[in-house]
């Protein structure tokens, strides 16, 4: 096999530079994918900057890669050469630990992330076959990448926490994840409220499926939602007034966070006890959940709003994301 040509950061916070590496022989259960496009996520920035103290340099980011299978190991029977697939946060799982055997392979005890095994900011990427999920007809490969991280991150809680179509759902934070959560909740049949600090998004949010929009910076508007919601999903990575949001839940209501807020949430015990409310978290999803999400997207014409950059302009794309101006996901095209 020839070298893979990629873009890598050689130190924490460094600019991405051209980087080539020898991937070695293809594993029996692995596939190699010609990358067509790869989404750019805030988690890529966290890995570039070593915010989570888990990065190893040089690091090739990119965990929302889409492309066609060019080669497969001799044990791969479920995928075909030339098939269009996508890859998310995970690249390998053992298939023998308790999480894997229970169908939550994204929590594998010895799993390897796509970035750790060298990610999708490259002309090719390799992953274990189960993590290369086929893309259904009707989904644009160029814009599909963000579904494999941002999409599954907000879709999985709807499945795993028992969201009902009669529920009143609040989506906190309308960015790359939140704008997809609004679409999912609307297609699920729920009444959807978007909490946002950007009131200029109101018309756009209603087009995406929000029935109501609440200014998250208006304490009076937040207080007016007291006892209203069955389910809140928080997509933000900043500290919020969690007790006030807990107060907006009905009895047995749930607040689920998928945003990695840097500080403890500080939820008072009484706000949980009163009304039997709960707080939970969710990560990404297992391969079968990603496949289900993609079918749901194809059926309901759900797609991320994206801005595209050429892969060679990856540092410009990163600067655009850092500026906070992205509406709502950035995708790099090879």
ROSETI-734234 format. One record per residue (C-alpha): residue in three letters; x, y, z. Coordinates in steps of 0.02 Angstrom, whole numbers, padded with zeros to 5 digits. Layout:
BEGIN
+------+--------+--------+--------+
: code :      X :      Y :      Z :
+------+--------+--------+--------+
:  ALA :      X :      Y :      Z :
...
+------+--------+--------+--------+
END
This chain:
BEGIN
+------+--------+--------+--------+
: code :      X :      Y :      Z :
+------+--------+--------+--------+
:  UNK :  00000 :  00000 :  00000 :
:  UNK :  00058 :  00177 : -00037 :
:  UNK :  00076 :  00313 :  00094 :
:  UNK : -00079 :  00405 :  00155 :
:  UNK : -00071 :  00593 :  00130 :
:  UNK : -00148 :  00690 :  00272 :
:  UNK : -00146 :  00852 :  00372 :
:  UNK : -00075 :  00843 :  00547 :
:  UNK : -00036 :  00954 :  00696 :
:  UNK :  00139 :  00919 :  00762 :
:  UNK :  00113 :  01004 :  00931 :
:  UNK : -00030 :  01061 :  01042 :
:  UNK : -00121 :  01205 :  00960 :
:  UNK : -00013 :  01196 :  00805 :
:  UNK : -00070 :  01232 :  00628 :
:  UNK : -00106 :  01081 :  00521 :
:  UNK :  00030 :  01039 :  00395 :
:  UNK :  00044 :  00910 :  00255 :
:  UNK :  00094 :  00743 :  00328 :
:  UNK :  00119 :  00573 :  00247 :
:  UNK :  00128 :  00406 :  00336 :
:  UNK :  00140 :  00222 :  00295 :
:  UNK : -00019 :  00135 :  00360 :
:  UNK :  00061 : -00037 :  00353 :
:  UNK : -00031 : -00194 :  00298 :
:  UNK : -00221 : -00191 :  00299 :
:  UNK : -00294 : -00291 :  00444 :
:  UNK : -00409 : -00438 :  00409 :
:  UNK : -00561 : -00347 :  00480 :
:  UNK : -00516 : -00174 :  00417 :
:  UNK : -00566 : -00069 :  00267 :
:  UNK : -00475 :  00073 :  00181 :
:  UNK : -00582 :  00217 :  00121 :
:  UNK : -00550 :  00349 : -00011 :
:  UNK : -00609 :  00506 :  00079 :
:  UNK : -00731 :  00616 : -00018 :
:  UNK : -00768 :  00737 :  00124 :
:  UNK : -00740 :  00753 :  00311 :
:  UNK : -00831 :  00861 :  00436 :
:  UNK : -00739 :  00978 :  00554 :
:  UNK : -00801 :  00968 :  00733 :
:  UNK : -00760 :  01060 :  00895 :
:  UNK : -00694 :  00894 :  00959 :
:  UNK : -00560 :  00904 :  00823 :
:  UNK : -00507 :  01071 :  00896 :
:  UNK : -00503 :  00996 :  01070 :
:  UNK : -00391 :  00856 :  01009 :
:  UNK : -00277 :  00975 :  00913 :
:  UNK : -00259 :  01082 :  01071 :
:  UNK : -00244 :  00931 :  01188 :
:  UNK : -00386 :  01001 :  01293 :
:  UNK : -00429 :  00826 :  01355 :
:  UNK : -00247 :  00776 :  01389 :
:  UNK : -00264 :  00627 :  01272 :
:  UNK : -00181 :  00687 :  01111 :
:  UNK : -00023 :  00611 :  01036 :
:  UNK :  00074 :  00706 :  00905 :
:  UNK :  00083 :  00716 :  00759 :
:  UNK : -00106 :  00703 :  00761 :
:  UNK : -00219 :  00685 :  00608 :
:  UNK : -00392 :  00750 :  00658 :
:  UNK : -00556 :  00711 :  00572 :
:  UNK : -00693 :  00593 :  00633 :
:  UNK : -00837 :  00631 :  00514 :
:  UNK : -00764 :  00553 :  00357 :
:  UNK : -00863 :  00494 :  00206 :
:  UNK : -00797 :  00403 :  00055 :
:  UNK : -00790 :  00243 : -00046 :
:  UNK : -00709 :  00080 :  00005 :
:  UNK : -00552 :  00049 : -00099 :
:  UNK : -00485 : -00104 : -00008 :
:  UNK : -00544 : -00226 :  00125 :
:  UNK : -00466 : -00361 :  00233 :
:  UNK : -00492 : -00543 :  00193 :
:  UNK : -00616 : -00565 :  00336 :
:  UNK : -00731 : -00423 :  00282 :
:  UNK : -00890 : -00493 :  00205 :
:  UNK : -01022 : -00361 :  00243 :
:  UNK : -00950 : -00220 :  00136 :
:  UNK : -00905 : -00205 : -00047 :
:  UNK : -00769 : -00117 : -00143 :
:  UNK : -00837 :  00049 : -00207 :
:  UNK : -00974 :  00059 : -00074 :
:  UNK : -01006 :  00232 :  00001 :
:  UNK : -00984 :  00232 :  00189 :
:  UNK : -00958 :  00350 :  00333 :
:  UNK : -00848 :  00345 :  00488 :
:  UNK : -00875 :  00431 :  00655 :
:  UNK : -00784 :  00448 :  00821 :
:  UNK : -00740 :  00264 :  00837 :
:  UNK : -00623 :  00162 :  00729 :
:  UNK : -00602 : -00003 :  00822 :
:  UNK : -00686 : -00105 :  00958 :
:  UNK : -00640 : -00275 :  01028 :
:  UNK : -00810 : -00358 :  01004 :
:  UNK : -00783 : -00465 :  01161 :
:  UNK : -00800 : -00349 :  01312 :
:  UNK : -00966 : -00321 :  01402 :
:  UNK : -01008 : -00156 :  01314 :
:  UNK : -00972 : -00232 :  01143 :
:  UNK : -01074 : -00389 :  01179 :
:  UNK : -01219 : -00282 :  01242 :
:  UNK : -01225 : -00181 :  01081 :
:  UNK : -01140 : -00024 :  01145 :
:  UNK : -00977 : -00043 :  01051 :
:  UNK : -00943 :  00144 :  01063 :
:  UNK : -00902 :  00110 :  01248 :
:  UNK : -00781 : -00032 :  01214 :
:  UNK : -00658 : -00057 :  01356 :
:  UNK : -00511 : -00057 :  01235 :
:  UNK : -00586 :  00041 :  01091 :
:  UNK : -00483 :  00155 :  00979 :
:  UNK : -00547 :  00321 :  00915 :
:  UNK : -00532 :  00372 :  00733 :
:  UNK : -00416 :  00516 :  00776 :
:  UNK : -00305 :  00405 :  00884 :
:  UNK : -00280 :  00289 :  00736 :
:  UNK : -00258 :  00439 :  00619 :
:  UNK : -00414 :  00526 :  00560 :
:  UNK : -00505 :  00584 :  00406 :
:  UNK : -00413 :  00745 :  00363 :
:  UNK : -00328 :  00641 :  00231 :
:  UNK : -00349 :  00563 :  00061 :
:  UNK : -00382 :  00393 :  00141 :
:  UNK : -00430 :  00326 :  00312 :
:  UNK : -00435 :  00152 :  00388 :
:  UNK : -00559 :  00081 :  00513 :
:  UNK : -00628 : -00086 :  00573 :
:  UNK : -00768 : -00144 :  00458 :
:  UNK : -00911 : -00123 :  00583 :
:  UNK : -00871 :  00062 :  00601 :
:  UNK : -00888 :  00095 :  00413 :
:  UNK : -01076 :  00120 :  00403 :
:  UNK : -01158 :  00118 :  00229 :
:  UNK : -01242 :  00278 :  00174 :
:  UNK : -01421 :  00255 :  00110 :
:  UNK : -01481 :  00321 : -00056 :
:  UNK : -01544 :  00498 : -00045 :
:  UNK : -01409 :  00563 :  00073 :
:  UNK : -01279 :  00678 : -00005 :
:  UNK : -01106 :  00607 :  00035 :
:  UNK : -01028 :  00781 :  00042 :
:  UNK : -01144 :  00839 :  00181 :
:  UNK : -01165 :  00672 :  00268 :
:  UNK : -01007 :  00680 :  00374 :
:  UNK : -01078 :  00783 :  00519 :
:  UNK : -01213 :  00652 :  00545 :
:  UNK : -01079 :  00529 :  00602 :
:  UNK : -01035 :  00634 :  00754 :
:  UNK : -01151 :  00781 :  00781 :
:  UNK : -01301 :  00686 :  00714 :
:  UNK : -01283 :  00525 :  00812 :
:  UNK : -01235 :  00621 :  00969 :
:  UNK : -01408 :  00701 :  00976 :
:  UNK : -01505 :  00557 :  00898 :
:  UNK : -01446 :  00421 :  01018 :
:  UNK : -01525 :  00502 :  01174 :
:  UNK : -01696 :  00502 :  01090 :
:  UNK : -01682 :  00313 :  01072 :
:  UNK : -01594 :  00271 :  01234 :
:  UNK : -01695 :  00382 :  01352 :
:  UNK : -01866 :  00335 :  01283 :
:  UNK : -01920 :  00496 :  01197 :
:  UNK : -02106 :  00488 :  01150 :
:  UNK : -02189 :  00581 :  01006 :
:  UNK : -02307 :  00663 :  01131 :
:  UNK : -02162 :  00740 :  01230 :
:  UNK : -02120 :  00923 :  01245 :
:  UNK : -01936 :  00937 :  01202 :
:  UNK : -01817 :  01082 :  01234 :
:  UNK : -01653 :  01095 :  01138 :
:  UNK : -01523 :  01202 :  01228 :
:  UNK : -01396 :  01280 :  01112 :
:  UNK : -01426 :  01294 :  00925 :
:  UNK : -01263 :  01257 :  00839 :
:  UNK : -01194 :  01108 :  00747 :
:  UNK : -01279 :  00983 :  00863 :
:  UNK : -01431 :  01085 :  00912 :
:  UNK : -01492 :  01121 :  00737 :
:  UNK : -01494 :  00933 :  00703 :
:  UNK : -01580 :  00896 :  00869 :
:  UNK : -01721 :  01016 :  00822 :
:  UNK : -01747 :  00924 :  00658 :
:  UNK : -01744 :  00753 :  00741 :
:  UNK : -01867 :  00802 :  00877 :
:  UNK : -01988 :  00879 :  00753 :
:  UNK : -01984 :  00724 :  00641 :
:  UNK : -02008 :  00617 :  00798 :
:  UNK : -02175 :  00704 :  00822 :
:  UNK : -02129 :  00808 :  00974 :
:  UNK : -02168 :  00988 :  01015 :
:  UNK : -01998 :  01071 :  00999 :
:  UNK : -01932 :  01224 :  01089 :
:  UNK : -01763 :  01297 :  01044 :
:  UNK : -01663 :  01387 :  01179 :
:  UNK : -01542 :  01508 :  01097 :
:  UNK : -01448 :  01667 :  01140 :
:  UNK : -01456 :  01721 :  00956 :
:  UNK : -01627 :  01789 :  00919 :
:  UNK : -01580 :  01819 :  00737 :
:  UNK : -01598 :  01630 :  00715 :
:  UNK : -01784 :  01631 :  00753 :
:  UNK : -01852 :  01617 :  00575 :
:  UNK : -01718 :  01490 :  00529 :
:  UNK : -01758 :  01384 :  00681 :
:  UNK : -01942 :  01379 :  00640 :
:  UNK : -01897 :  01322 :  00464 :
:  UNK : -01792 :  01183 :  00541 :
:  UNK : -01939 :  01125 :  00647 :
:  UNK : -01945 :  01226 :  00809 :
:  UNK : -02121 :  01267 :  00864 :
:  UNK : -02061 :  01389 :  00996 :
:  UNK : -01901 :  01490 :  01023 :
:  UNK : -01845 :  01551 :  01195 :
:  UNK : -01708 :  01679 :  01228 :
:  UNK : -01589 :  01587 :  01343 :
:  UNK : -01517 :  01751 :  01408 :
:  UNK : -01686 :  01813 :  01467 :
:  UNK : -01710 :  01750 :  01645 :
:  UNK : -01893 :  01797 :  01640 :
:  UNK : -01921 :  01698 :  01481 :
:  UNK : -01834 :  01548 :  01559 :
:  UNK : -01936 :  01562 :  01718 :
:  UNK : -02095 :  01565 :  01615 :
:  UNK : -02057 :  01386 :  01557 :
:  UNK : -02070 :  01316 :  01733 :
:  UNK : -02141 :  01139 :  01736 :
:  UNK : -02162 :  01132 :  01547 :
:  UNK : -02041 :  01005 :  01470 :
:  UNK : -02031 :  00816 :  01471 :
:  UNK : -01857 :  00812 :  01399 :
:  UNK : -01713 :  00936 :  01384 :
:  UNK : -01557 :  00902 :  01281 :
:  UNK : -01410 :  01018 :  01312 :
:  UNK : -01283 :  01032 :  01172 :
:  UNK : -01178 :  01172 :  01245 :
:  UNK : -01001 :  01157 :  01316 :
:  UNK : -01018 :  01301 :  01439 :
:  UNK : -01087 :  01311 :  01616 :
:  UNK : -01270 :  01361 :  01626 :
:  UNK : -01395 :  01399 :  01764 :
:  UNK : -01437 :  01215 :  01784 :
:  UNK : -01560 :  01234 :  01929 :
:  UNK : -01664 :  01353 :  01823 :
:  UNK : -01668 :  01228 :  01679 :
:  UNK : -01713 :  01087 :  01799 :
:  UNK : -01860 :  01193 :  01855 :
:  UNK : -01928 :  01193 :  01676 :
:  UNK : -01952 :  01003 :  01684 :
:  UNK : -02117 :  00918 :  01720 :
:  UNK : -02130 :  00771 :  01840 :
:  UNK : -02017 :  00629 :  01782 :
:  UNK : -01932 :  00749 :  01662 :
:  UNK : -01755 :  00719 :  01602 :
:  UNK : -01609 :  00835 :  01567 :
:  UNK : -01482 :  00749 :  01454 :
:  UNK : -01317 :  00832 :  01416 :
:  UNK : -01211 :  00792 :  01264 :
:  UNK : -01106 :  00949 :  01281 :
:  UNK : -00943 :  00935 :  01378 :
:  UNK : -00964 :  01080 :  01499 :
:  UNK : -00797 :  01105 :  01588 :
:  UNK : -00863 :  01123 :  01765 :
:  UNK : -00973 :  01014 :  01878 :
:  UNK : -01156 :  01044 :  01841 :
:  UNK : -01206 :  01083 :  02020 :
:  UNK : -01384 :  01016 :  02014 :
:  UNK : -01466 :  01027 :  02188 :
:  UNK : -01528 :  00860 :  02255 :
:  UNK : -01700 :  00933 :  02292 :
:  UNK : -01725 :  00978 :  02108 :
:  UNK : -01706 :  00792 :  02070 :
:  UNK : -01809 :  00729 :  02216 :
:  UNK : -01954 :  00846 :  02184 :
:  UNK : -02049 :  00770 :  02039 :
:  UNK : -01933 :  00621 :  02014 :
:  UNK : -01827 :  00712 :  01886 :
:  UNK : -01661 :  00649 :  01820 :
:  UNK : -01501 :  00707 :  01739 :
:  UNK : -01403 :  00600 :  01618 :
:  UNK : -01269 :  00602 :  01486 :
:  UNK : -01246 :  00524 :  01317 :
:  UNK : -01096 :  00493 :  01206 :
:  UNK : -01110 :  00441 :  01023 :
:  UNK : -01188 :  00279 :  00963 :
:  UNK : -01159 :  00099 :  00912 :
:  UNK : -01148 :  00054 :  00727 :
:  UNK : -01328 : -00009 :  00723 :
:  UNK : -01388 :  00155 :  00798 :
:  UNK : -01291 :  00255 :  00668 :
:  UNK : -01373 :  00151 :  00531 :
:  UNK : -01545 :  00181 :  00607 :
:  UNK : -01511 :  00368 :  00616 :
:  UNK : -01459 :  00373 :  00433 :
:  UNK : -01620 :  00284 :  00382 :
:  UNK : -01719 :  00410 :  00487 :
:  UNK : -01628 :  00554 :  00401 :
:  UNK : -01662 :  00483 :  00228 :
:  UNK : -01846 :  00455 :  00268 :
:  UNK : -01875 :  00629 :  00339 :
:  UNK : -01752 :  00727 :  00231 :
:  UNK : -01649 :  00780 :  00382 :
:  UNK : -01478 :  00851 :  00343 :
:  UNK : -01351 :  00966 :  00421 :
:  UNK : -01330 :  01143 :  00358 :
:  UNK : -01149 :  01150 :  00302 :
:  UNK : -01015 :  01265 :  00237 :
:  UNK : -00881 :  01182 :  00130 :
:  UNK : -00693 :  01213 :  00116 :
:  UNK : -00562 :  01123 :  00015 :
:  UNK : -00460 :  01003 :  00120 :
:  UNK : -00304 :  01102 :  00075 :
:  UNK : -00384 :  01253 :  00161 :
:  UNK : -00406 :  01161 :  00325 :
:  UNK : -00325 :  01299 :  00429 :
:  UNK : -00445 :  01428 :  00356 :
:  UNK : -00589 :  01312 :  00399 :
:  UNK : -00526 :  01295 :  00578 :
:  UNK : -00513 :  01484 :  00594 :
:  UNK : -00692 :  01500 :  00530 :
:  UNK : -00754 :  01374 :  00659 :
:  UNK : -00659 :  01460 :  00799 :
:  UNK : -00739 :  01627 :  00750 :
:  UNK : -00910 :  01558 :  00794 :
:  UNK : -00979 :  01606 :  00624 :
:  UNK : -01007 :  01431 :  00555 :
:  UNK : -01188 :  01396 :  00508 :
:  UNK : -01192 :  01260 :  00565 :
:  UNK : -01060 :  01131 :  00518 :
:  UNK : -00898 :  01144 :  00419 :
:  UNK : -00854 :  01010 :  00292 :
:  UNK : -00687 :  00984 :  00205 :
:  UNK : -00689 :  00915 :  00028 :
:  UNK : -00544 :  00820 : -00048 :
+------+--------+--------+--------+
END
